[in-house]
Amino acid sequence: MIGMPMETGGFGYDTSMLQLAAYMFGALVGLIGGGIALGTITLPAFFAVLYVCDKLAGAAASATGAFPLKVVVIMFRGLRRSMLRTSLTYLALFVLTLVLCLIYAVLYMIGNATTEKEANFKAIVTHKTIIPSQMPPGYYEEFKRVCLEELPPEMRPANGDKDIMSWSFILGTTDKVNMRKDNMVFLFALEPNKVTTMMDGLDELTGQEKELLDRACQAMTDNKQAIVMSKSRLKALNKKVGENLKLSGVNFPNLVFDFTIIGELPDGKYEGVSFMNKDYLLQQIDAYERDRTANPKGEKHPMAEKSINLIWVRLPTKEAFEVLSQKVNDPAKFNKVPIKLETASSGIGTWLGAFKDIFWGIKFILVPAMIGIMSLVVANALSISVRERRTEMAVLKVLGFAPRHVLLIVLGEALLVGFLGGGMSALMAYGLLGNVKFQIMFFGAFFVPANALVYGPALGMAVSFAGCIGPALAAKNVKVAEVFARVA
């Protein structure tokens, strides 16, 4: 995001682009392997469903004598006849749907983040020309004054000061001599009492998670040196709640922070990030000026006038945003460094613009390629099946089955495998995997949305249809005379 320090990768440059490419493409092979393993585990359940459905359809056909039910029974038994081929087709569809569900989770959440929400309209203030954004701390107080005093009453933040907060980004290390990614800590310095009201994803917490985070935020307010960390960062540092943590500043050089870890962030929220009290940062910056050991000349810290990276504000309407934007652009108010006000969705979208080629490739190259490959797998499996069952198709026609019935049997078998494969895969992604955890910006976890439970089976059936329509038409056109002439 605009304002994120270039050192967030821990190596002196922003590694998020390389990380995203590695996650999306390099880990794809591992994801497919995991999908095959999960699909193999679910194979017994798949065949159990087929067996139960076969028995139910058989009982119903015997009781009613309905011809359509007899066709359905033939479909189920056809799938069970060649279990290896059916298993391979199911696994292909399972893996395809699983991978696409996880990709969809990422794209869905990013799409939500870049969509403006009228009911929770947020805007961001950043430096107009510098990335990462760096602004004087005085800008925050002046911006609050403008919002709360100069805006018309109906356009002011509904909750006053509680709807305005600043972020300062700090990168620290436990070992400044041998800095590595695993000893780095990335922190947001902010006002703890606004975490659960202004932070996306944390303002929606309920129950025990909200209670624990509220307690942790109160502890950070009471103790400036308290820190709340994500579980993944605690694990990487081999630290636990209650322990102390000493960090040397990387983007705030010559500053040393002594923290007490007093809590964990909720699982999947701001993964890899930690929260600290901004007052402690300002305190350490002021202390540097008086520290004659580290600063013999008594100079101000180099970051003293650059310590604010982002300012967030929640506004009641977009009209309020337009009016506030005009005031922010007034050089009489903010004349030290140029700043700009943009919607939160626009700011996130601008930052994600660096990844647009990767997202474009995922949407329009990777996903279609996977669907095409799986369609070919289904088509190949069904083509072999149709060739092996030509005699069976001819016998069915002799027994009175019309060509359309043969077509429906082949299509039905494929669609049934597609429905079960896609449905079980989507259910696995949604229910058992829960969320996809890796770091893009400050998104910590990408949850599989509930509508994937609909899209998964639909995708499986669509791919099955695309792959089986050719073999199904070939089965429909089987000539009885030609088949029995070869047999004779």
C-alpha positions in Angstrom: 0.0 0.0 0.0 1.0 3.6 -0.4 3.1 4.5 2.6 4.4 1.0 3.3 8.1 1.1 4.0 10.4 -0.1 1.3 12.2 -2.2 3.9 9.2 -4.4 4.7 10.9 -7.4 3.1 13.8 -7.1 5.5 16.4 -6.9 2.8 16.4 -3.2 2.0 13.8 -3.4 -0.7 10.1 -4.3 -1.0 9.9 -8.0 -1.7 6.1 -8.2 -1.8 6.0 -8.5 -5.6 8.4 -11.5 -5.5 6.5 -13.0 -2.6 3.2 -12.8 -4.5 4.6 -14.2 -7.7 6.2 -17.1 -5.7 2.9 -17.8 -3.8 0.7 -17.7 -6.9 3.0 -19.6 -9.3 5.9 -21.3 -7.5 3.6 -22.8 -4.9 1.0 -23.9 -7.5 2.7 -27.3 -7.9 2.6 -27.8 -4.2 -1.1 -26.8 -4.1 -1.9 -29.2 -6.9 -0.1 -32.0 -5.0 -2.0 -31.1 -1.8 -5.2 -31.1 -3.8 -4.5 -34.6 -5.2 -3.8 -35.8 -1.6 -7.1 -34.3 -0.3 -9.0 -35.7 -3.3 -7.6 -39.1 -2.7 -8.7 -38.9 0.9 -12.3 -38.0 -0.1 -12.5 -40.8 -2.7 -14.2 -43.3 -0.3 -16.8 -40.7 0.5 -17.3 -40.1 -3.2 -17.9 -43.7 -4.0 -20.1 -44.1 -0.9 -22.3 -41.3 -2.2 -22.5 -43.0 -5.6 -23.4 -46.4 -3.9 -26.1 -44.9 -1.8 -27.6 -42.9 -4.7 -27.4 -46.0 -6.9 -29.4 -48.0 -4.3 -32.0 -45.3 -3.8 -32.5 -44.8 -7.5 -32.7 -48.6 -8.0 -35.3 -48.9 -5.3 -37.3 -46.1 -6.7 -37.1 -47.5 -10.3 -38.3 -50.9 -9.1 -41.1 -49.4 -7.1 -42.4 -47.1 -9.8 -41.1 -48.6 -13.1 -40.4 -45.1 -14.3 -38.1 -45.1 -17.3 -36.1 -42.0 -16.4 -35.2 -43.6 -13.1 -33.9 -46.6 -15.0 -31.7 -44.3 -17.0 -30.4 -42.8 -13.8 -29.5 -46.3 -12.4 -27.6 -47.0 -15.6 -25.6 -43.8 -15.1 -24.6 -44.7 -11.5 -23.6 -48.2 -12.4 -21.7 -47.0 -15.4 -19.6 -44.8 -13.1 -19.0 -47.7 -10.7 -18.0 -50.1 -13.5 -14.7 -48.4 -14.2 -13.7 -47.1 -10.8 -10.1 -46.2 -11.8 -11.2 -44.0 -14.6 -14.0 -42.5 -12.6 -11.5 -41.8 -9.7 -9.0 -40.1 -12.1 -11.8 -37.9 -13.5 -13.0 -37.0 -10.0 -9.5 -36.1 -8.9 -8.9 -33.9 -11.9 -12.1 -32.0 -11.2 -11.5 -31.9 -7.4 -8.0 -30.4 -7.9 -9.2 -27.9 -10.4 -12.1 -26.7 -8.2 -9.9 -26.6 -5.1 -7.2 -24.5 -6.7 -9.7 -22.1 -8.3 -11.6 -21.7 -5.0 -8.4 -20.6 -3.3 -7.5 -18.2 -6.1 -11.1 -16.9 -6.0 -10.7 -16.3 -2.3 -7.7 -14.0 -3.0 -9.4 -12.1 -5.9 -12.7 -11.8 -4.0 -11.2 -10.2 -1.0 -9.0 -7.8 -3.0 -12.1 -6.9 -5.1 -13.9 -6.1 -1.9 -11.0 -4.0 -0.6 -11.0 -1.9 -3.8 -14.7 -1.3 -3.8 -16.0 1.8 -2.2 -18.5 1.2 0.7 -20.9 4.1 1.2 -21.9 2.8 4.7 -18.2 2.7 5.9 -16.6 5.4 3.7 -13.0 5.8 4.5 -10.3 8.1 3.0 -6.5 8.1 3.3 -4.1 11.0 3.5 -0.6 10.4 2.1 2.3 12.3 0.9 1.6 13.4 -2.7 4.9 12.6 -4.3 6.9 10.3 -2.0 6.6 6.5 -1.7 6.7 5.5 1.1 4.5 8.3 2.3 6.2 10.4 5.1 4.5 13.3 6.8 5.2 15.5 9.8 3.4 14.5 13.0 1.9 18.0 13.2 -0.1 17.2 10.1 -2.2 14.7 12.0 -3.3 17.3 14.6 -4.0 19.8 11.9 -6.0 17.3 9.8 -8.1 16.4 12.9 -8.8 20.1 13.5 -9.9 20.6 9.9 -12.2 17.6 10.0 -13.8 18.4 13.3 -14.0 22.2 13.1 -13.9 23.4 9.5 -16.1 20.8 7.8 -19.9 21.6 7.9 -21.5 19.8 10.9 -23.3 17.3 8.7 -20.1 16.3 6.9 -17.9 15.8 10.0 -16.9 12.3 11.1 -19.9 10.8 13.0 -17.9 9.7 16.0 -15.6 12.7 16.1 -12.0 12.0 16.9 -12.6 8.3 17.1 -13.1 8.2 13.3 -9.6 9.6 12.6 -6.4 7.7 13.2 -2.8 7.7 12.0 -0.4 4.9 11.1 3.3 4.9 11.4 5.2 2.0 10.0 8.2 0.7 11.9 10.5 -2.1 10.9 12.6 -3.5 13.7 15.0 -6.3 14.2 16.1 -8.4 17.1 19.6 -8.6 15.6 20.8 -5.5 13.9 24.2 -7.1 13.0 22.7 -10.0 11.2 19.4 -8.9 9.9 17.2 -11.6 8.4 13.6 -11.9 7.6 13.0 -14.3 10.5 14.2 -11.7 13.1 12.3 -8.8 11.6 9.2 -7.3 13.1 6.9 -5.0 11.2 4.8 -2.7 13.4 1.9 -0.3 13.1 2.4 2.6 15.6 -1.2 3.8 16.2 -3.7 4.8 18.8 -4.7 1.6 20.6 -8.2 2.8 21.5 -9.1 3.1 17.8 -8.0 -0.4 16.7 -11.3 -2.1 17.0 -13.3 0.8 15.5 -11.1 1.9 12.6 -9.1 -1.1 11.5 -10.7 -3.1 8.6 -11.5 -6.6 9.7 -11.0 -5.8 13.4 -14.1 -3.6 13.6 -16.2 -6.6 12.8 -15.0 -8.9 15.6 -17.5 -10.3 18.1 -17.5 -12.5 21.1 -14.3 -13.6 22.8 -12.0 -12.4 20.0 -13.3 -8.8 20.4 -13.1 -9.0 24.2 -9.5 -10.2 24.1 -8.4 -7.6 21.6 -10.2 -4.8 23.6 -8.3 -5.9 26.7 -5.0 -5.9 24.8 -5.7 -2.4 23.4 -6.5 -1.1 26.9 -3.2 -2.6 28.1 -1.4 -0.8 25.2 -3.1 2.4 26.3 -2.0 2.0 29.9 1.5 0.8 29.0 3.2 2.5 26.1 5.7 -0.3 25.8 3.0 -3.0 25.4 2.8 -4.7 22.0 0.3 -7.0 20.3 1.7 -9.4 17.7 0.3 -11.8 15.1 0.6 -15.5 15.9 2.8 -16.2 12.9 5.4 -13.5 14.0 5.4 -14.8 17.5 6.1 -18.3 16.2 8.9 -17.0 13.9 10.6 -15.2 16.8 10.0 -18.1 19.2 8.3 -15.8 21.6 5.2 -16.0 23.8 2.7 -13.6 25.4 4.1 -12.2 28.5 7.8 -12.2 27.3 9.9 -9.1 26.6 11.1 -8.1 23.2 13.9 -5.7 22.3 14.0 -4.3 18.8 16.4 -2.0 17.0 14.8 0.3 14.4 15.7 -0.3 10.8 13.7 2.5 9.1 14.0 4.5 12.4 17.8 4.1 12.9 19.3 4.6 16.3 16.1 3.9 18.1 15.7 1.0 20.4 12.3 -0.3 21.6 11.8 -2.4 24.7 8.4 -4.1 24.4 6.3 -6.4 26.6 4.2 -8.8 24.5 0.7 -8.6 26.1 -1.5 -10.2 23.4 -2.0 -11.9 20.1 -3.9 -10.6 17.1 -6.9 -12.7 16.1 -6.0 -15.6 13.8 -6.0 -14.5 10.1 -6.1 -10.8 10.9 -3.1 -8.6 9.9 -0.9 -11.7 9.6 2.7 -10.9 10.1 2.0 -7.5 11.6 2.3 -6.1 15.2 0.6 -3.1 16.9 2.3 -0.7 19.2 1.3 2.6 20.9 2.3 5.6 18.7 3.1 7.6 21.9 6.0 5.2 22.5 7.4 6.0 19.1 7.2 9.7 19.6 8.7 9.3 23.1 11.7 7.5 21.6 12.1 10.1 18.9 12.2 12.9 21.5 14.6 10.8 23.7 17.1 10.5 20.8 17.5 14.3 20.8 18.6 14.2 24.4 20.8 11.1 24.1 24.3 12.4 24.0 25.8 8.9 23.5 23.9 8.1 20.3 23.5 11.8 19.3 26.5 13.9 20.6 25.4 17.0 18.7 21.8 16.9 20.0 20.3 16.9 16.6 16.7 15.9 15.9 16.1 12.4 14.7 16.1 12.1 10.9 12.6 10.8 11.0 11.2 13.4 13.5 9.4 15.2 10.8 8.6 12.1 8.7 7.1 9.8 11.3 3.5 9.7 10.0 2.9 7.4 7.0 -0.9 7.3 6.7 -3.9 9.2 8.1 -7.3 7.4 8.0 -10.7 9.1 8.3 -14.2 7.7 8.2 -16.6 10.2 6.6 -20.4 10.1 6.4 -20.7 10.7 2.6 -18.7 11.0 -0.5 -19.7 14.7 -0.7 -17.9 15.1 2.6 -14.8 13.5 1.0 -15.0 16.0 -1.9 -15.2 19.0 0.5 -12.4 17.7 2.7 -10.2 17.0 -0.3 -10.4 20.7 -1.3 -9.3 21.7 2.2 -6.4 19.2 2.2 -5.1 20.6 -1.1 -5.0 24.1 0.5 -1.3 25.0 0.8 -2.1 27.5 3.5 -2.9 24.6 5.9 -0.4 21.9 4.8 2.6 23.8 3.4 5.6 21.8 4.7 5.1 18.8 2.3 2.4 18.3 -0.3 -0.3 15.7 0.6 -3.3 14.2 -1.0 -6.6 12.7 0.1 -8.0 9.7 -1.7 -10.6 7.1 -1.0 -9.4 4.0 0.8 -10.4 1.8 -2.2 -8.5 4.0 -4.6 -5.4 4.0 -2.4 -5.4 0.2 -2.1 -6.2 -0.1 -5.8 -3.2 2.2 -6.6 -0.9 0.1 -4.5 -2.2 -3.1 -6.0 -1.6 -1.6 -9.5 2.0 -3.0 -9.1 0.5 -6.5 -9.1 -2.0 -5.9 -11.9 0.0 -8.0 -14.5 0.1 -10.9 -12.1 -3.6 -10.7 -11.4 -4.3 -10.3 -15.1 -2.2 -13.4 -15.8 -4.1 -15.4 -13.1 -7.5 -14.4 -14.4 -7.0 -14.6 -18.1 -4.1 -17.1 -18.5 -3.7 -19.4 -15.5 -7.4 -20.0 -14.8 -8.5 -20.6 -18.4 -5.4 -22.8 -19.0 -6.4 -25.0 -16.0 -10.0 -25.2 -17.1 -8.9 -26.2 -20.6 -6.5 -28.8 -19.3 -9.1 -30.4 -17.0 -11.6 -30.3 -19.8 -9.2 -32.3 -22.0 -8.6 -34.8 -19.1 -12.4 -35.3 -18.8 -12.8 -35.6 -22.6 -10.0 -38.1 -22.8 -11.3 -40.3 -20.0 -14.9 -40.2 -21.4 -13.6 -40.9 -25.0 -11.9 -44.1 -23.7 -15.0 -45.0 -21.8 -17.3 -44.5 -24.8 -15.0 -46.6 -27.1 -14.9 -49.4 -24.5 -18.7 -49.3 -24.2 -19.7 -49.1 -27.8 -21.2 -52.6 -27.6 -23.2 -51.6 -24.5 -24.5 -48.5 -26.3 -25.6 -50.7 -29.2 -27.4 -53.1 -26.9 -29.2 -50.2 -25.3 -30.4 -49.1 -28.7 -31.6 -52.6 -29.5 -33.5 -52.6 -26.2 -35.4 -49.5 -27.3 -33.2 -46.7 -26.0 -33.3 -43.7 -28.3 -30.1 -41.9 -29.3 -31.0 -39.0 -27.0 -31.2 -41.5 -24.0 -27.7 -42.7 -24.8 -26.5 -39.0 -25.0 -28.1 -38.3 -21.6 -26.5 -41.3 -20.0 -23.0 -40.2 -21.0 -23.7 -36.5 -20.2 -25.3 -37.5 -16.9 -22.3 -39.6 -15.8 -19.9 -36.7 -16.5 -22.1 -34.0 -14.9 -22.6 -36.2 -11.8 -18.9 -36.6 -11.3 -18.5 -32.9 -12.0 -21.1 -32.0 -9.4 -19.7 -34.3 -6.7 -16.1 -33.4 -7.4 -16.7 -29.7 -7.5 -19.1 -29.8 -4.6 -16.8 -31.8 -2.3 -13.8 -29.7 -3.3 -15.6 -26.4 -2.6 -16.8 -27.8 0.7 -13.3 -28.8 1.6 -12.0 -25.4 0.7 -14.7 -23.5 2.6 -15.1 -25.7 5.7 -11.9 -27.5 6.4 -9.2 -25.2 4.9 -11.1 -22.2 6.2 -8.8 -19.5 4.9 -5.7 -19.0 2.7 -2.8 -17.5 4.8 -0.1 -15.5 3.2 1.0 -11.9 3.2 -0.1 -9.5 0.5 0.0 -5.9 1.8 -1.6 -6.3 5.3 -4.1 -8.9 4.2 -3.3 -11.8 6.4 -5.8 -14.4 5.4 -8.1 -14.8 2.4 -11.3 -16.5 3.4 -13.1 -18.7 0.9 -16.6 -16.9 0.5 -19.7 -18.9 1.0 -20.9 -18.5 -2.6 -18.0 -20.8 -3.6 -20.3 -23.6 -2.4 -22.5 -22.8 -5.4 -19.7 -21.9 -7.8 -17.7 -25.1 -7.1 -20.3 -27.6 -8.2 -21.3 -25.3 -11.1 -17.7 -25.1 -12.3 -17.3 -28.9 -12.0 -20.4 -29.5 -14.1 -19.4 -26.9 -16.6 -15.9 -28.4 -17.1 -17.5 -31.9 -17.3 -20.0 -30.7 -19.9 -17.2 -29.1 -22.0 -15.1 -32.2 -21.8 -17.9 -34.8 -22.4 -20.1 -33.2 -25.1 -17.9 -34.6 -27.9 -17.7 -38.2 -26.5 -21.5 -38.0 -25.7 -22.3 -37.1 -29.3 -20.1 -40.0 -30.5 -22.0 -42.4 -28.2 -25.3 -41.0 -29.5 -24.3 -41.7 -33.1 -23.1 -45.3 -32.5 -24.4 -47.5 -35.3 -25.9 -50.8 -34.1 -25.2 -52.6 -37.3 -21.5 -51.6 -37.4 -20.9 -52.7 -33.8 -22.5 -56.1 -34.2 -20.8 -56.6 -37.6 -17.4 -56.2 -35.9 -18.4 -58.5 -33.0 -19.5 -61.2 -35.5 
